[in-house]
Amino acid sequence: MMPELGKYAFTVLASYGVSLLLLLVLVVASVRRARKVRAHLERIEERQRNG
């Protein structure tokens, strides 16, 4: 199912690899940031409840 890429095979496959790596980095960074923000908001809410 792999198309014949000829002399551009390395460039095309490397581009796919870099793109996938960047997407993975963005997802991981987003998840880490979301956890950090959620924890911060929970601390703020806890302080407001205990007032």
Secondary structure, 3 states (H helix, E strand, C coil): CCCCCHHHHHHHHHHHHHHHHHHHHHHHHHHHHHHHHHHHHHHHHHHHHHC
